[in-house]
Amino acid sequence: MKKFHILTIFPEFFEGFKNTGIVSKAVKSGLVDINAVNLRDYATDKHRTVDDVVYGGGPGMLLKPEPIFRAYETISKEKKPYVLITEPWGRKFDQEFAYELSKKDEIIIICGRYEGVDERVKSIVDEEVSIGDFVLSGGEPAALVIMDAVIRLIPGVVGDKDSLRVDSFSDGLLGYPNYTRPPVYRGMEVPKVLRSGNHKLIGIWRRWKQIENTYKKRPDLLDKVNLSEKDKIILQN
Ligand code: ADE
């Protein structure tokens, strides 16, 4: 079983996520555990304070180190989980990063706040992670995105019928277009090849569309892909 511990001042943020769709199924079948830890429970004063002013002056409040260290130490008594902190300047989260994390048994995600976190917290952090070049007001949406992408990679979580979208990025190319019934809708027809029953042709068509889609929408990805000689012919045309 994979375990996520989310260190946050907004544990309620994760309730909907835990109880919806594929993630909820994974939790119920014991494949994953999502433990949203309220940092206030680890505060050291009676007001359960989690933030404080910045030394040297400056706007906003910082997350204090004590609740984070105390929560971390309680969680990692037996073995040391892999520790991430969400930061806008961190390593860019992508499918490869998700695969790496899917190999870890236990992960702590510290949700940073817009104003920041006391720098000493970095001493327990393995990696800083960003979900893109934009600024969120807190790390909670980033933690959610990271968990979703990682959970669907756990064997048994996504069944065959749900796995279509895995095509995109898993081999470095975008996916091919898919259609369902009806065969013609508002004058738009499902490509004949997909209705032909010829699986060899369908395979060629899908590969062609993957390459075409990637070329049109994300040409930057093509530099990193190992294309076969056949693929290169498609690309030249
Ligand atoms: N915290 C604020 N912005 C963020 C981002 N883009 N990714 C991860 N954490 C963040």
py3Dmol code that shows the C-alpha trace and the ligand (Angstrom):
import py3Dmol

protein = """\
ATOM      1  CA  MET A   1       0.000   0.000   0.000  1.00  0.00           C
ATOM      2  CA  LYS A   2       1.144   3.491  -0.819  1.00  0.00           C
ATOM      3  CA  LYS A   3       0.762   6.148   1.837  1.00  0.00           C
ATOM      4  CA  PHE A   4       0.510   9.907   1.452  1.00  0.00           C
ATOM      5  CA  HIS A   5       0.751  12.213   4.440  1.00  0.00           C
ATOM      6  CA  ILE A   6      -0.252  15.776   3.594  1.00  0.00           C
ATOM      7  CA  LEU A   7       0.952  18.384   6.068  1.00  0.00           C
ATOM      8  CA  THR A   8      -1.505  21.251   5.735  1.00  0.00           C
ATOM      9  CA  ILE A   9      -3.433  23.930   7.595  1.00  0.00           C
ATOM     10  CA  PHE A  10      -6.488  23.038   5.470  1.00  0.00           C
ATOM     11  CA  PRO A  11      -7.029  19.256   5.845  1.00  0.00           C
ATOM     12  CA  GLU A  12     -10.677  19.634   4.780  1.00  0.00           C
ATOM     13  CA  PHE A  13      -9.433  20.604   1.308  1.00  0.00           C
ATOM     14  CA  PHE A  14      -8.729  16.900   0.609  1.00  0.00           C
ATOM     15  CA  GLU A  15     -12.111  15.470   1.669  1.00  0.00           C
ATOM     16  CA  GLY A  16     -13.758  15.699  -1.763  1.00  0.00           C
ATOM     17  CA  PHE A  17     -10.660  14.309  -3.433  1.00  0.00           C
ATOM     18  CA  LYS A  18     -10.484  11.259  -1.151  1.00  0.00           C
ATOM     19  CA  ASN A  19     -14.143  10.476  -1.704  1.00  0.00           C
ATOM     20  CA  THR A  20     -14.421  10.826  -5.462  1.00  0.00           C
ATOM     21  CA  GLY A  21     -13.977   8.502  -8.425  1.00  0.00           C
ATOM     22  CA  ILE A  22     -10.851   6.469  -8.994  1.00  0.00           C
ATOM     23  CA  VAL A  23      -9.091   7.844  -5.917  1.00  0.00           C
ATOM     24  CA  SER A  24     -11.968   6.877  -3.654  1.00  0.00           C
ATOM     25  CA  LYS A  25     -11.991   3.358  -5.138  1.00  0.00           C
ATOM     26  CA  ALA A  26      -8.238   3.062  -4.561  1.00  0.00           C
ATOM     27  CA  VAL A  27      -8.638   4.170  -0.940  1.00  0.00           C
ATOM     28  CA  LYS A  28     -11.551   1.794  -0.315  1.00  0.00           C
ATOM     29  CA  SER A  29      -9.735  -1.178  -1.806  1.00  0.00           C
ATOM     30  CA  GLY A  30      -6.699  -0.501   0.386  1.00  0.00           C
ATOM     31  CA  LEU A  31      -4.283   0.375  -2.417  1.00  0.00           C
ATOM     32  CA  VAL A  32      -3.649   3.856  -1.097  1.00  0.00           C
ATOM     33  CA  ASP A  33      -3.978   5.755   2.128  1.00  0.00           C
ATOM     34  CA  ILE A  34      -4.351   9.541   2.207  1.00  0.00           C
ATOM     35  CA  ASN A  35      -3.641  11.034   5.589  1.00  0.00           C
ATOM     36  CA  ALA A  36      -4.362  14.764   5.695  1.00  0.00           C
ATOM     37  CA  VAL A  37      -2.524  15.994   8.779  1.00  0.00           C
ATOM     38  CA  ASN A  38      -3.724  19.203  10.393  1.00  0.00           C
ATOM     39  CA  LEU A  39      -0.606  21.166  11.337  1.00  0.00           C
ATOM     40  CA  ARG A  40      -2.586  22.894  14.084  1.00  0.00           C
ATOM     41  CA  ASP A  41      -2.716  19.552  15.902  1.00  0.00           C
ATOM     42  CA  TYR A  42       1.077  19.772  16.214  1.00  0.00           C
ATOM     43  CA  ALA A  43       1.292  23.405  17.335  1.00  0.00           C
ATOM     44  CA  THR A  44       3.050  24.006  20.642  1.00  0.00           C
ATOM     45  CA  ASP A  45       0.861  26.715  22.170  1.00  0.00           C
ATOM     46  CA  LYS A  46      -2.702  26.797  23.410  1.00  0.00           C
ATOM     47  CA  HIS A  47      -3.834  28.971  20.484  1.00  0.00           C
ATOM     48  CA  ARG A  48      -2.552  26.274  18.105  1.00  0.00           C
ATOM     49  CA  THR A  49      -0.495  28.850  16.185  1.00  0.00           C
ATOM     50  CA  VAL A  50       0.974  27.679  12.879  1.00  0.00           C
ATOM     51  CA  ASP A  51       2.410  30.905  11.473  1.00  0.00           C
ATOM     52  CA  ASP A  52       4.424  33.898  12.615  1.00  0.00           C
ATOM     53  CA  VAL A  53       5.964  37.159  11.378  1.00  0.00           C
ATOM     54  CA  VAL A  54       9.156  37.273   9.300  1.00  0.00           C
ATOM     55  CA  TYR A  55      12.510  37.970  10.973  1.00  0.00           C
ATOM     56  CA  GLY A  56      14.102  41.055   9.453  1.00  0.00           C
ATOM     57  CA  GLY A  57      10.720  42.436   8.461  1.00  0.00           C
ATOM     58  CA  GLY A  58       8.580  41.923   5.401  1.00  0.00           C
ATOM     59  CA  PRO A  59       4.972  41.336   4.523  1.00  0.00           C
ATOM     60  CA  GLY A  60       2.897  38.287   5.381  1.00  0.00           C
ATOM     61  CA  MET A  61       3.355  35.403   7.762  1.00  0.00           C
ATOM     62  CA  LEU A  62       5.511  32.285   7.535  1.00  0.00           C
ATOM     63  CA  LEU A  63       4.606  28.750   8.516  1.00  0.00           C
ATOM     64  CA  LYS A  64       6.456  28.050  11.765  1.00  0.00           C
ATOM     65  CA  PRO A  65       8.944  25.177  11.881  1.00  0.00           C
ATOM     66  CA  GLU A  66       7.767  23.473  15.102  1.00  0.00           C
ATOM     67  CA  PRO A  67       4.402  22.047  13.947  1.00  0.00           C
ATOM     68  CA  ILE A  68       5.980  20.773  10.730  1.00  0.00           C
ATOM     69  CA  PHE A  69       8.928  19.101  12.476  1.00  0.00           C
ATOM     70  CA  ARG A  70       6.660  17.576  15.126  1.00  0.00           C
ATOM     71  CA  ALA A  71       4.241  16.191  12.534  1.00  0.00           C
ATOM     72  CA  TYR A  72       7.152  14.884  10.453  1.00  0.00           C
ATOM     73  CA  GLU A  73       8.739  13.148  13.450  1.00  0.00           C
ATOM     74  CA  THR A  74       5.469  11.514  14.482  1.00  0.00           C
ATOM     75  CA  ILE A  75       4.922  10.162  10.954  1.00  0.00           C
ATOM     76  CA  SER A  76       8.474   8.989  10.317  1.00  0.00           C
ATOM     77  CA  LYS A  77       9.108   7.125  13.577  1.00  0.00           C
ATOM     78  CA  GLU A  78       9.536   3.722  11.934  1.00  0.00           C
ATOM     79  CA  LYS A  79      10.803   4.530   8.482  1.00  0.00           C
ATOM     80  CA  LYS A  80      11.643   7.697   6.650  1.00  0.00           C
ATOM     81  CA  PRO A  81       9.120   8.678   3.996  1.00  0.00           C
ATOM     82  CA  TYR A  82      10.100  10.657   0.892  1.00  0.00           C
ATOM     83  CA  VAL A  83       9.465  14.316   1.670  1.00  0.00           C
ATOM     84  CA  LEU A  84       8.207  16.879  -0.850  1.00  0.00           C
ATOM     85  CA  ILE A  85       7.337  20.508  -0.331  1.00  0.00           C
ATOM     86  CA  THR A  86       5.215  22.431  -2.831  1.00  0.00           C
ATOM     87  CA  GLU A  87       6.948  25.577  -4.078  1.00  0.00           C
ATOM     88  CA  PRO A  88       6.423  27.565  -7.300  1.00  0.00           C
ATOM     89  CA  TRP A  89      10.159  27.369  -8.094  1.00  0.00           C
ATOM     90  CA  GLY A  90      10.508  23.649  -7.403  1.00  0.00           C
ATOM     91  CA  ARG A  91      11.264  20.837  -9.849  1.00  0.00           C
ATOM     92  CA  LYS A  92       8.554  20.878 -12.516  1.00  0.00           C
ATOM     93  CA  PHE A  93       6.069  18.067 -11.951  1.00  0.00           C
ATOM     94  CA  ASP A  94       5.604  15.884 -15.020  1.00  0.00           C
ATOM     95  CA  GLN A  95       4.747  12.304 -15.923  1.00  0.00           C
ATOM     96  CA  GLU A  96       8.320  11.128 -15.341  1.00  0.00           C
ATOM     97  CA  PHE A  97       8.316  12.675 -11.864  1.00  0.00           C
ATOM     98  CA  ALA A  98       4.953  10.970 -11.228  1.00  0.00           C
ATOM     99  CA  TYR A  99       6.485   7.588 -12.198  1.00  0.00           C
ATOM    100  CA  GLU A 100       9.388   8.160  -9.821  1.00  0.00           C
ATOM    101  CA  LEU A 101       7.004   8.933  -6.974  1.00  0.00           C
ATOM    102  CA  SER A 102       4.845   5.910  -7.800  1.00  0.00           C
ATOM    103  CA  LYS A 103       7.840   3.764  -6.765  1.00  0.00           C
ATOM    104  CA  LYS A 104       7.992   5.260  -3.236  1.00  0.00           C
ATOM    105  CA  ASP A 105       6.002   3.526  -0.499  1.00  0.00           C
ATOM    106  CA  GLU A 106       5.434   6.522   1.683  1.00  0.00           C
ATOM    107  CA  ILE A 107       5.397  10.198   0.741  1.00  0.00           C
ATOM    108  CA  ILE A 108       4.977  13.328   2.824  1.00  0.00           C
ATOM    109  CA  ILE A 109       3.812  16.441   1.001  1.00  0.00           C
ATOM    110  CA  ILE A 110       4.275  19.643   2.955  1.00  0.00           C
ATOM    111  CA  CYS A 111       1.862  22.231   1.596  1.00  0.00           C
ATOM    112  CA  GLY A 112       3.681  25.546   1.478  1.00  0.00           C
ATOM    113  CA  ARG A 113       1.792  28.802   1.768  1.00  0.00           C
ATOM    114  CA  TYR A 114       1.980  31.758  -0.579  1.00  0.00           C
ATOM    115  CA  GLU A 115       3.909  33.800   1.988  1.00  0.00           C
ATOM    116  CA  GLY A 116       6.332  30.992   2.659  1.00  0.00           C
ATOM    117  CA  VAL A 117       7.715  28.486   5.111  1.00  0.00           C
ATOM    118  CA  ASP A 118      10.536  28.884   7.638  1.00  0.00           C
ATOM    119  CA  GLU A 119      13.724  27.965   5.760  1.00  0.00           C
ATOM    120  CA  ARG A 120      14.783  25.403   8.411  1.00  0.00           C
ATOM    121  CA  VAL A 121      11.977  23.133   7.239  1.00  0.00           C
ATOM    122  CA  LYS A 122      14.058  22.505   4.089  1.00  0.00           C
ATOM    123  CA  SER A 123      16.434  20.364   6.185  1.00  0.00           C
ATOM    124  CA  ILE A 124      13.848  17.548   6.201  1.00  0.00           C
ATOM    125  CA  VAL A 125      12.805  17.985   2.545  1.00  0.00           C
ATOM    126  CA  ASP A 126      14.038  15.690  -0.255  1.00  0.00           C
ATOM    127  CA  GLU A 127      12.640  17.729  -3.150  1.00  0.00           C
ATOM    128  CA  GLU A 128      10.796  20.963  -3.835  1.00  0.00           C
ATOM    129  CA  VAL A 129       8.056  20.464  -6.414  1.00  0.00           C
ATOM    130  CA  SER A 130       6.116  22.856  -8.621  1.00  0.00           C
ATOM    131  CA  ILE A 131       3.097  22.068 -10.784  1.00  0.00           C
ATOM    132  CA  GLY A 132       3.821  24.924 -13.196  1.00  0.00           C
ATOM    133  CA  ASP A 133       5.012  28.463 -13.666  1.00  0.00           C
ATOM    134  CA  PHE A 134       2.214  30.241 -11.855  1.00  0.00           C
ATOM    135  CA  VAL A 135       1.644  31.160  -8.245  1.00  0.00           C
ATOM    136  CA  LEU A 136      -1.009  29.444  -6.144  1.00  0.00           C
ATOM    137  CA  SER A 137      -2.047  30.863  -2.788  1.00  0.00           C
ATOM    138  CA  GLY A 138      -1.147  27.578  -1.145  1.00  0.00           C
ATOM    139  CA  GLY A 139       0.319  24.179  -1.938  1.00  0.00           C
ATOM    140  CA  GLU A 140      -2.930  22.237  -1.406  1.00  0.00           C
ATOM    141  CA  PRO A 141      -4.066  22.230  -5.065  1.00  0.00           C
ATOM    142  CA  ALA A 142      -0.539  21.198  -6.066  1.00  0.00           C
ATOM    143  CA  ALA A 143      -0.547  18.306  -3.564  1.00  0.00           C
ATOM    144  CA  LEU A 144      -3.864  17.175  -4.978  1.00  0.00           C
ATOM    145  CA  VAL A 145      -2.584  17.242  -8.557  1.00  0.00           C
ATOM    146  CA  ILE A 146       0.547  15.311  -7.596  1.00  0.00           C
ATOM    147  CA  MET A 147      -1.394  12.643  -5.692  1.00  0.00           C
ATOM    148  CA  ASP A 148      -3.899  12.162  -8.499  1.00  0.00           C
ATOM    149  CA  ALA A 149      -1.187  11.624 -11.122  1.00  0.00           C
ATOM    150  CA  VAL A 150       0.729   9.231  -8.849  1.00  0.00           C
ATOM    151  CA  ILE A 151      -2.267   7.239  -7.597  1.00  0.00           C
ATOM    152  CA  ARG A 152      -3.417   6.344 -11.105  1.00  0.00           C
ATOM    153  CA  LEU A 153       0.001   4.770 -11.723  1.00  0.00           C
ATOM    154  CA  ILE A 154      -0.339   2.328  -8.825  1.00  0.00           C
ATOM    155  CA  PRO A 155      -0.970  -1.144 -10.293  1.00  0.00           C
ATOM    156  CA  GLY A 156      -4.625  -2.096  -9.914  1.00  0.00           C
ATOM    157  CA  VAL A 157      -5.948   1.452  -9.484  1.00  0.00           C
ATOM    158  CA  VAL A 158      -6.845   2.140 -13.105  1.00  0.00           C
ATOM    159  CA  GLY A 159      -8.646  -0.679 -14.882  1.00  0.00           C
ATOM    160  CA  ASP A 160      -8.275  -1.357 -18.612  1.00  0.00           C
ATOM    161  CA  LYS A 161     -11.370   0.616 -19.431  1.00  0.00           C
ATOM    162  CA  ASP A 162      -9.994   3.700 -17.728  1.00  0.00           C
ATOM    163  CA  SER A 163      -6.506   3.481 -19.120  1.00  0.00           C
ATOM    164  CA  LEU A 164      -6.998   5.223 -22.474  1.00  0.00           C
ATOM    165  CA  ARG A 165      -5.520   8.490 -21.293  1.00  0.00           C
ATOM    166  CA  VAL A 166      -2.365   6.765 -20.073  1.00  0.00           C
ATOM    167  CA  ASP A 167      -1.283   6.801 -23.717  1.00  0.00           C
ATOM    168  CA  SER A 168      -0.642  10.517 -23.571  1.00  0.00           C
ATOM    169  CA  PHE A 169       2.888  11.068 -22.300  1.00  0.00           C
ATOM    170  CA  SER A 170       3.572   7.462 -21.281  1.00  0.00           C
ATOM    171  CA  ASP A 171       5.585   6.908 -24.462  1.00  0.00           C
ATOM    172  CA  GLY A 172       6.454  10.579 -24.821  1.00  0.00           C
ATOM    173  CA  LEU A 173       3.757  11.191 -27.444  1.00  0.00           C
ATOM    174  CA  LEU A 174       0.255  12.569 -27.088  1.00  0.00           C
ATOM    175  CA  GLY A 175      -2.630  10.128 -27.411  1.00  0.00           C
ATOM    176  CA  TYR A 176      -4.690   9.397 -30.530  1.00  0.00           C
ATOM    177  CA  PRO A 177      -8.296  10.585 -30.963  1.00  0.00           C
ATOM    178  CA  ASN A 178     -11.077   8.281 -29.805  1.00  0.00           C
ATOM    179  CA  TYR A 179     -14.712   8.083 -30.766  1.00  0.00           C
ATOM    180  CA  THR A 180     -17.821   6.371 -29.457  1.00  0.00           C
ATOM    181  CA  ARG A 181     -21.275   5.917 -30.979  1.00  0.00           C
ATOM    182  CA  PRO A 182     -23.072   7.262 -32.991  1.00  0.00           C
ATOM    183  CA  PRO A 183     -20.979   6.757 -36.172  1.00  0.00           C
ATOM    184  CA  VAL A 184     -22.181  10.082 -37.594  1.00  0.00           C
ATOM    185  CA  TYR A 185     -23.108  13.006 -35.351  1.00  0.00           C
ATOM    186  CA  ARG A 186     -24.158  16.393 -36.724  1.00  0.00           C
ATOM    187  CA  GLY A 187     -22.427  15.538 -39.969  1.00  0.00           C
ATOM    188  CA  MET A 188     -19.173  14.539 -38.246  1.00  0.00           C
ATOM    189  CA  GLU A 189     -18.169  11.004 -39.089  1.00  0.00           C
ATOM    190  CA  VAL A 190     -16.073   8.530 -37.108  1.00  0.00           C
ATOM    191  CA  PRO A 191     -13.068   7.691 -39.348  1.00  0.00           C
ATOM    192  CA  LYS A 192     -13.908   4.620 -41.437  1.00  0.00           C
ATOM    193  CA  VAL A 193     -10.712   2.825 -40.479  1.00  0.00           C
ATOM    194  CA  LEU A 194     -11.852   2.619 -36.847  1.00  0.00           C
ATOM    195  CA  ARG A 195     -15.028   0.839 -37.970  1.00  0.00           C
ATOM    196  CA  SER A 196     -13.187  -1.490 -40.331  1.00  0.00           C
ATOM    197  CA  GLY A 197     -12.284  -4.174 -37.799  1.00  0.00           C
ATOM    198  CA  ASN A 198      -8.784  -4.268 -39.327  1.00  0.00           C
ATOM    199  CA  HIS A 199      -6.613  -4.045 -36.234  1.00  0.00           C
ATOM    200  CA  LYS A 200      -3.340  -3.739 -38.086  1.00  0.00           C
ATOM    201  CA  LEU A 201      -4.643  -0.711 -40.002  1.00  0.00           C
ATOM    202  CA  ILE A 202      -6.167   0.735 -36.841  1.00  0.00           C
ATOM    203  CA  GLY A 203      -2.785   0.428 -35.126  1.00  0.00           C
ATOM    204  CA  ILE A 204      -1.028   2.264 -37.979  1.00  0.00           C
ATOM    205  CA  TRP A 205      -3.707   4.979 -38.050  1.00  0.00           C
ATOM    206  CA  ARG A 206      -3.460   5.515 -34.293  1.00  0.00           C
ATOM    207  CA  ARG A 207       0.334   5.797 -34.374  1.00  0.00           C
ATOM    208  CA  TRP A 208       0.066   8.269 -37.249  1.00  0.00           C
ATOM    209  CA  LYS A 209      -2.453  10.348 -35.273  1.00  0.00           C
ATOM    210  CA  GLN A 210      -0.244  10.274 -32.161  1.00  0.00           C
ATOM    211  CA  ILE A 211       2.659  11.661 -34.131  1.00  0.00           C
ATOM    212  CA  GLU A 212       0.474  14.205 -35.932  1.00  0.00           C
ATOM    213  CA  ASN A 213      -1.141  15.343 -32.665  1.00  0.00           C
ATOM    214  CA  THR A 214       2.225  15.748 -30.979  1.00  0.00           C
ATOM    215  CA  TYR A 215       3.668  17.599 -33.981  1.00  0.00           C
ATOM    216  CA  LYS A 216       0.715  20.018 -34.054  1.00  0.00           C
ATOM    217  CA  LYS A 217       0.103  20.542 -30.340  1.00  0.00           C
ATOM    218  CA  ARG A 218       3.372  19.860 -28.506  1.00  0.00           C
ATOM    219  CA  PRO A 219       6.287  19.748 -30.994  1.00  0.00           C
ATOM    220  CA  ASP A 220       8.694  20.236 -28.071  1.00  0.00           C
ATOM    221  CA  LEU A 221       7.941  16.658 -26.974  1.00  0.00           C
ATOM    222  CA  LEU A 222       9.201  15.163 -30.254  1.00  0.00           C
ATOM    223  CA  ASP A 223      12.825  15.998 -29.409  1.00  0.00           C
ATOM    224  CA  LYS A 224      12.734  13.617 -26.458  1.00  0.00           C
ATOM    225  CA  VAL A 225      11.011  10.660 -28.162  1.00  0.00           C
ATOM    226  CA  ASN A 226      12.735   7.696 -29.753  1.00  0.00           C
ATOM    227  CA  LEU A 227      10.938   7.431 -33.087  1.00  0.00           C
ATOM    228  CA  SER A 228      11.230   4.308 -35.223  1.00  0.00           C
ATOM    229  CA  GLU A 229      12.152   4.519 -38.932  1.00  0.00           C
ATOM    230  CA  LYS A 230       8.454   4.022 -39.757  1.00  0.00           C
ATOM    231  CA  ASP A 231       7.511   6.866 -37.409  1.00  0.00           C
ATOM    232  CA  LYS A 232      10.010   9.160 -39.139  1.00  0.00           C
ATOM    233  CA  ILE A 233       8.375   8.495 -42.500  1.00  0.00           C
ATOM    234  CA  ILE A 234       5.038   9.579 -40.984  1.00  0.00           C
ATOM    235  CA  LEU A 235       6.670  12.735 -39.624  1.00  0.00           C
ATOM    236  CA  GLN A 236       8.193  13.626 -42.999  1.00  0.00           C
ATOM    237  CA  ASN A 237       4.758  13.493 -44.576  1.00  0.00           C
TER     238      ASN A 237
END
"""
ligand_1 = """\
10
ADE
N 2.790 27.017 -4.406
C 2.479 28.180 -5.006
N 2.517 28.046 -6.337
C 2.840 26.757 -6.592
C 3.035 26.007 -7.789
N 2.889 26.549 -8.995
N 3.361 24.716 -7.670
C 3.526 24.169 -6.459
N 3.366 24.827 -5.309
C 3.015 26.104 -5.369
"""
view = py3Dmol.view(width=600, height=400)
view.addModel(protein, "pdb")
view.setStyle({"model": 0}, {"cartoon": {"style": "trace"}})
view.addModel(ligand_1, "xyz")
view.setStyle({"model": 1}, {"stick": {}})
view.zoomTo()
view.show()
